Amino acid sequence: MAEGDLQSIVDELAERLLRSVAIDDPSIRLLAASRHFGDEDPVRIRSVLNRAVGTDISDAIFAQGIARWTLPGVVDVPGALSRLCAPIRCGGLLLGYLWLIDKDGVFCEEVVEAAADAAAQAGTVLYRRLLLHERSKARHEAILRELVSPDTGVRAQAIEDLRAEQLFTDDAAHFTVLAVQCRTGGAVPAPQEVAFEAAVEEGVRAVPDDVALMVANRSRAWILLIQRQKPTPTLVTSVTDRITARFRRLSQDAEQPAFGLGTTVGRPDAVITSYRQAFLAARAALLVPSIGHVARWGELGAYELLLKLPVDDLLDASRIPPLAALEQEDSHHVLIDTLTEFLDRSGNIQRTADSLRIHRATLYQRLKRVEQITGCSLDHGDDRLTLHLGLKLRALAAAYRDQLGAE
């Protein structure tokens, strides 16, 4: 058996016992599988084809407490044959599971001992892999942090270090940053911090054919996609959906993380631009619910300008006298909501009335009242611009105040 070869461990045990054998990682994603001996079932076939089982199956398996096991035991799998599960551990760490299938669900002592021995061998292999992975991950994180440093000299060295890793070729690389942020204000509890990082790692796994490197820090993280082409909407959706699903499962948190996608750049020295855009876009997703949980730079309109303002300047700028007067007279925000809808719909009377579900005459009356209170003319371009930007500033300022209050 070649050192470090999980497949050899699986094949050797399968031939000796004449049973199919599989090894999964701690999330029940397939790492290695033997040939079958007529003992496969639909769950095993799905695992081999998709490299994973569905969440309904994995949740049912985890509910039996296998993550705490130190010795092999029998697991009942819904709609499938019983399995012997041998936890794979090394140095006290759970590194995966070794599985045997039996049509009758009976495993003699010799089979259990053989499975335990094979799991111990696999533990050594996976522990070595873990050490190598963690060293590589730490090295890549350090490079990425320096790649977005404000110091140009530090960034230049990071670019050389990134090239030295030989992860990409300059003539075929597109760099895009995806930012991820928790919606929780203030300090993040330690379990949620761990769940957040694990969820981002799950998102990285959705990029199988290209390079995806990540940096995680408490409640915010970012992924650098290095690809032959710009990331497709399908890929971005796959990554964000997997992060969201994993985070919810691990933290029991109903809130979705917020995501920001920067523009794709063609040089590593421009990654800092995509990085800054991505986190500004993520901030937009956090502050403006209408944007949704994934904000893409280049599609945010006026928010791309407003979000660049320092928070104190934005709060000051949001105090627009005409809108302050309107707010004072409009305690139920009927006029403010009407004005917002009217301006967001480019002043189209019919679309605004339809959206508000009011008669056109009622809309005209409200807009006339807005003009009287604010002293602005909605037929004047500068007045409309002042009011529209003011409303955007007002919405951002309110969201910032809510966020600061939560912290």
C-alpha positions in Angstrom: 0.0 0.0 0.0 1.4 3.4 -1.0 1.8 5.7 2.0 -0.9 8.3 2.2 -3.2 6.4 -0.2 -6.8 6.3 1.1 -7.9 4.4 -2.0 -5.5 1.6 -1.2 -6.8 1.3 2.4 -10.4 1.1 1.0 -9.6 -1.4 -1.7 -7.5 -3.7 0.5 -10.3 -3.9 3.2 -13.0 -4.5 0.5 -11.1 -7.4 -1.1 -10.4 -9.0 2.3 -14.0 -8.7 3.5 -15.7 -9.0 0.1 -17.8 -6.0 1.0 -17.9 -2.5 -0.4 -16.1 0.1 1.7 -16.3 3.9 1.6 -14.6 6.7 3.5 -16.3 10.1 4.0 -15.1 13.3 5.5 -16.7 14.7 8.7 -19.5 16.2 6.6 -20.2 12.9 4.9 -18.7 13.8 1.6 -17.1 10.9 -0.2 -13.3 10.7 -0.2 -12.7 7.2 -1.4 -14.9 4.1 -2.4 -14.2 0.5 -3.4 -15.9 -1.5 -6.1 -19.2 -3.0 -5.1 -19.9 -6.6 -4.3 -23.6 -6.6 -4.9 -24.2 -4.9 -1.5 -24.8 -1.3 -2.8 -28.1 0.5 -2.2 -29.5 3.8 -3.6 -27.8 5.9 -0.9 -24.4 4.4 -1.7 -24.9 4.9 -5.5 -26.0 8.5 -4.9 -22.9 9.1 -2.8 -20.6 7.7 -5.4 -22.2 9.7 -8.2 -22.6 13.0 -6.4 -19.7 12.7 -3.9 -22.2 13.4 -1.1 -25.6 12.3 0.2 -28.6 14.6 0.6 -29.0 16.7 3.8 -32.0 14.6 4.8 -29.8 11.5 5.0 -26.9 13.2 6.6 -29.1 14.9 9.2 -30.7 11.5 10.1 -27.2 10.0 10.4 -25.8 12.8 12.6 -28.9 12.5 14.8 -27.6 9.1 15.9 -24.6 10.8 17.5 -21.8 9.5 15.3 -19.8 12.7 15.6 -19.1 11.7 19.3 -18.3 8.0 18.6 -14.8 6.7 19.3 -15.6 3.0 18.4 -17.4 1.4 15.4 -21.1 1.1 15.6 -24.2 0.3 13.5 -26.1 3.1 11.9 -29.6 2.9 10.6 -29.9 4.9 7.3 -33.5 5.9 6.2 -34.5 3.9 3.1 -31.1 2.1 2.9 -29.3 -0.9 4.3 -27.7 -0.8 7.7 -24.1 0.3 7.9 -21.1 -0.2 10.2 -19.7 3.2 10.9 -16.1 3.4 12.1 -15.1 6.9 13.2 -11.7 8.0 11.8 -9.8 9.8 14.4 -6.2 10.9 15.0 -4.8 13.0 17.8 -8.3 13.3 19.2 -9.6 14.9 16.0 -12.6 13.6 14.1 -11.3 13.3 10.5 -14.0 11.2 8.8 -15.9 8.0 8.8 -15.3 4.5 7.3 -18.4 2.6 6.2 -19.3 -1.0 5.5 -22.7 -2.2 4.3 -24.3 -5.5 5.2 -27.6 -6.8 3.8 -28.6 -8.3 7.1 -27.1 -5.5 9.3 -25.0 -8.0 11.2 -21.2 -7.4 11.7 -19.1 -10.0 13.4 -16.3 -9.2 15.8 -13.6 -9.8 13.1 -15.3 -7.4 10.7 -15.6 -4.7 13.3 -11.9 -5.1 14.3 -10.8 -4.9 10.6 -12.9 -1.8 10.1 -11.4 -0.2 13.2 -7.8 -1.0 12.1 -8.5 0.4 8.6 -10.0 3.5 10.2 -6.9 4.0 12.3 -4.7 3.8 9.1 -7.0 6.3 7.4 -6.7 8.6 10.4 -3.0 8.8 10.0 -3.3 9.6 6.3 -6.0 12.2 6.9 -4.1 13.8 9.7 -1.1 14.3 7.5 -3.4 15.8 4.9 -4.9 18.1 7.4 -1.5 19.4 8.5 -0.5 20.1 4.9 -3.8 21.7 4.2 -3.6 24.0 7.3 -0.1 25.0 6.4 -1.1 25.8 2.8 -4.3 27.6 4.0 -2.3 29.7 6.5 0.2 30.6 3.8 -2.5 31.6 1.3 -4.4 33.6 3.9 -1.2 35.6 4.7 -0.6 36.3 1.1 -4.2 37.4 0.5 -4.2 39.7 3.5 -1.0 41.4 2.1 -2.5 41.5 -1.4 -5.0 44.1 -0.2 -2.7 46.0 2.1 -2.7 49.8 1.8 1.1 49.6 1.5 2.1 49.3 -2.2 5.4 47.6 -1.3 3.6 44.9 0.7 1.2 44.3 -2.1 4.0 44.0 -4.6 5.7 41.3 -2.5 2.3 39.5 -2.1 1.9 39.4 -5.8 5.3 37.7 -6.2 4.4 35.3 -3.4 1.1 34.5 -5.1 2.8 33.8 -8.4 5.4 31.6 -6.6 2.5 29.3 -5.5 1.9 28.6 -9.2 -1.8 28.6 -8.8 -2.4 30.4 -12.1 -0.8 31.7 -15.3 -0.9 35.4 -16.0 -2.3 35.0 -19.5 -5.4 33.1 -18.3 -6.3 34.6 -15.0 -9.4 36.6 -14.0 -9.5 37.7 -10.4 -12.8 38.4 -8.6 -13.5 39.0 -4.9 -16.6 37.8 -3.2 -17.1 39.3 0.3 -19.2 37.6 3.0 -20.5 39.3 6.2 -22.6 38.2 9.1 -25.7 40.3 9.7 -25.2 40.0 13.5 -24.2 43.3 15.1 -21.6 43.5 17.9 -19.4 40.7 19.1 -19.9 37.3 17.4 -20.2 34.3 19.8 -17.4 31.8 19.4 -19.6 28.9 18.1 -21.1 31.2 15.5 -17.6 32.4 14.5 -16.6 28.7 13.9 -19.8 28.1 12.0 -19.2 31.1 9.8 -15.7 30.0 8.8 -16.8 26.5 8.2 -19.6 27.8 6.0 -17.2 29.9 3.9 -15.0 26.8 3.4 -18.1 25.0 2.2 -18.6 27.8 -0.4 -15.0 27.4 -1.6 -15.7 23.7 -2.4 -18.3 24.9 -4.9 -15.4 26.0 -7.2 -14.0 22.6 -8.3 -12.3 23.5 -11.6 -10.6 26.8 -10.7 -8.8 28.4 -7.8 -10.7 29.8 -4.8 -8.7 31.1 -1.8 -10.3 32.4 1.4 -9.7 34.7 4.3 -12.0 34.6 7.3 -12.0 36.9 10.3 -14.8 36.6 12.9 -17.9 37.9 11.2 -16.5 38.8 7.8 -14.6 36.8 5.1 -13.7 37.0 1.5 -13.0 34.6 -1.3 -10.6 35.3 -4.2 -11.7 33.5 -7.3 -8.9 33.0 -9.8 -10.5 31.7 -13.0 -10.0 31.3 -16.7 -13.2 33.3 -17.3 -15.4 35.7 -15.3 -17.5 33.9 -12.7 -20.9 33.0 -14.0 -24.1 33.9 -12.2 -24.6 30.1 -11.7 -21.3 29.8 -9.9 -21.9 32.8 -7.7 -25.3 31.5 -6.8 -23.9 28.0 -6.0 -21.2 29.5 -3.7 -23.6 31.8 -1.9 -26.3 29.2 -1.5 -23.8 26.7 0.0 -22.4 29.2 2.4 -25.9 30.2 3.5 -27.2 26.7 4.0 -24.1 25.5 5.9 -24.1 28.6 8.2 -27.8 28.0 9.0 -27.3 24.4 9.8 -24.3 24.9 12.0 -25.5 28.0 13.8 -29.3 27.5 13.8 -29.3 31.2 12.7 -32.3 32.2 10.5 -30.4 35.2 9.1 -28.7 35.0 5.8 -25.1 36.2 5.5 -24.7 39.2 3.1 -22.6 38.9 0.0 -20.8 41.5 -2.2 -19.3 40.7 -5.5 -16.5 43.0 -6.9 -15.8 43.5 -10.5 -13.5 41.0 -12.3 -9.9 42.3 -12.9 -7.2 41.0 -15.1 -4.1 41.6 -13.0 -3.2 40.6 -9.4 -2.2 44.2 -8.6 -5.9 45.2 -9.2 -7.3 42.7 -6.7 -7.4 45.4 -4.1 -10.0 47.3 -6.3 -12.3 44.2 -6.5 -11.8 43.7 -2.8 -12.9 47.2 -1.9 -15.8 47.0 -4.3 -16.9 43.7 -2.8 -17.0 44.9 0.7 -18.8 48.1 -0.2 -21.4 45.9 -2.1 -21.7 43.6 0.9 -22.4 46.7 3.0 -25.1 47.7 0.6 -26.7 44.2 1.0 -26.5 44.6 4.8 -28.0 48.1 4.8 -30.5 48.1 2.0 -33.0 45.2 2.1 -34.4 45.9 -1.3 -31.0 45.0 -2.9 -31.2 41.4 -1.7 -28.6 39.3 0.1 -26.2 39.3 -2.9 -25.1 42.8 -4.1 -23.0 43.1 -7.3 -20.8 46.1 -7.8 -21.8 47.8 -11.0 -25.5 47.2 -10.4 -26.0 49.4 -7.3 -26.6 52.8 -9.0 -26.2 55.8 -6.6 -25.3 53.6 -3.7 -21.9 53.0 -5.2 -21.1 56.6 -4.8 -22.9 57.1 -1.4 -21.3 54.1 0.2 -17.8 55.5 -0.4 -18.6 58.4 2.0 -17.3 58.1 5.6 -20.1 57.2 7.9 -20.0 60.6 9.8 -20.1 62.5 6.5 -23.0 60.4 5.2 -24.9 60.9 8.5 -24.4 64.7 8.2 -25.2 64.7 4.4 -28.5 62.9 5.1 -29.9 65.9 6.9 -31.6 67.4 3.8 -33.8 70.4 4.9 -36.6 69.8 2.4 -36.9 66.2 3.5 -36.6 67.1 7.2 -39.6 69.5 6.7 -41.5 66.7 4.9 -40.8 64.2 7.7 -42.0 66.7 10.3 -45.3 67.1 8.5 -45.6 63.4 7.4 -45.8 61.4 10.7 -47.1 58.2 9.0 -44.5 58.5 6.1 -47.3 58.4 3.5 -45.8 61.3 1.5 -42.2 60.1 1.9 -43.1 56.6 0.7 -45.0 58.1 -2.2 -42.1 60.4 -3.2 -39.7 57.5 -3.0 -41.8 55.3 -5.2 -42.3 58.2 -7.7 -38.6 58.9 -8.0 -37.6 55.3 -8.1 -39.9 54.8 -11.0 -38.4 57.7 -12.9 -41.5 59.9 -12.4 -43.8 57.6 -14.2 -47.3 58.4 -12.9 -49.1 55.3 -14.0 -46.4 52.8 -12.7 -46.2 54.7 -9.4 -50.0 54.7 -8.9 -50.2 51.0 -9.8 -47.4 50.2 -7.4 -49.0 52.1 -4.5 -52.4 50.9 -5.5 -53.9 54.3 -5.5 -55.8 56.4 -8.1 -53.8 58.7 -10.3 -55.7 61.7 -8.9 -54.7 60.7 -5.4 -51.1 60.5 -6.5 -51.2 63.9 -8.0 -52.6 65.3 -4.8 -49.9 63.8 -2.7 -47.1 65.0 -5.0 -48.6 68.5 -4.9 -48.5 68.4 -1.2 -44.8 67.2 -1.3 -44.0 70.3 -3.4 -45.8 72.6 -1.0 -44.0 71.3 2.0 -40.5 70.9 0.6 -40.5 74.0 -1.6 -39.1 71.8 -4.5 -40.6 71.4 -8.0 -40.8 67.8 -9.2 -40.6 69.2 -12.7 -37.1 70.6 -12.0 -34.2 68.2 -12.6 -32.0 69.6 -9.8 -34.8 69.5 -7.3 -35.6 65.9 -8.2 -32.0 64.9 -8.0 -31.7 66.6 -4.5 -34.7 64.8 -3.2 -33.8 61.4 -4.7 -30.2 61.4 -3.4 -31.6 62.7 -0.1 -33.9 59.8 0.2 -31.1 57.3 -0.6 -28.9 59.1 2.0 -31.7 59.0 4.5 -32.2 55.3 4.1 -28.5 54.6 4.5 -28.3 56.8 7.5 -31.2 55.1 9.2 -29.6 51.7 8.5 -26.3 52.8 9.9 -28.0 54.1 13.1 -29.8 50.8 13.5 -26.5 49.0 13.1 -24.7 51.2 15.5 -27.5 50.7 18.0 -27.3 46.9 17.7 -23.6 47.1 18.4 
